[in-house]
Amino acid sequence: MPDAEVINALTVDVEDYFQVTGFERDIPRDHWERFESRVVGNTERVLELLAECDVHATFFILGWVAERFPELVRAIDAAGHEAGSHSYWHRLAYRLTPDEFRADLRQSRRVLEDLLGKRVSAFRAPSFSITLQSLWAYDILADEGFTLDSSVFPIRHDRYGIPHAPRAPFAIETPGGTVTEFPATALRLGKLNVPVSGGGYFRFLPYEITRQALASVNRRAGRPFVFYIHPWELDPRQPRLTTGTRLSRWRHYFNLTATYRRFACLLSEFRFGRLSDSVAHHAAGLPGGRLPMLRGPALNQRSQAIGLWK
């Protein structure tokens, strides 16, 4: 059985099926209102399952969604879950200027904090888009009061990834303060990092392989993993879009009918908590009770940053 002493981080990226990065070139953001929204019902299904399993999670909520469905945000908070920002417009961080990133971050945080009446300090960039080209985002996150992030994927991918990034939680010291990063989980196999964190990878791989890989992170690596899921992944009846590339459509629709069952099994087999709970529990077991720290202004200079992450 997986290690019951480890608290793994469960995260939910609250966005609708038509807002995914793979479709953005064909679905302008000013057309979002034209689509049937299914995010409320799908997220409520996630909330019901978590309640049945007595599990709390971190919900990274798109600001656009929060502004239109405020009761959904309040329901997430009332159930004891942690609310974080998933940006407002779901734009890739490395395609924005620092000023655009800051403005979007402030807009999403303002919506969430006005609804909840409390500070929001956790963030996940759309599609894990803090890469070597956008490490400057950490400075802005710290400046804006964000202390917890999960926007790095230590793998090679056509849209994201920092292959040499640490695979365990770590802290980054910036001029504006410290940001804790919990990277999406990848298992080291030979010279490669293999993604096992959730999302499409959860649908593509046989469940038993995913279960064994995540158990290995707990037992052999002695650390928690972070798992992520989108509410639309529990919705096989969602409208079938014909936009995007064949690859994007395949990634999006593959094996949706199995997600709910697999997700329920996962919740029963591992110990989960909010992202902040997982990080705090993990740090408490490290020497000095602290996460490894990366320091220095090199974070916003690509040539130096490459060496920093190796």
Secondary structure, 3 states (H helix, E strand, C coil): CCCCCCCEEEEEEECCHHHCHHHCCCCCHHHHHHCCCCHHHHHHHHHHHHHHHCCCCEEEECHHHHHHCHHHHHHHHHCCCEEEECCCCCCCHHHCCHHHHHHHHHHHHHHHHHHHCCCCCEECCHHHCCCHHHCCHHHHHHHCCCCEECCCCCCCCCCCCCCCCCCCCEEEEECCEEEEECCCCEEEECCEEEECCEHHHHHHCCHHHHHHHHHHHHHCCCCCCEEEECHHHHCCCCCCCCCCCHHHHHHHHCCHHHHHHHHHHHHHHCCEECHHHHHHHHHHCCHHHCCCEECCHHHHCHHHHHHHHC
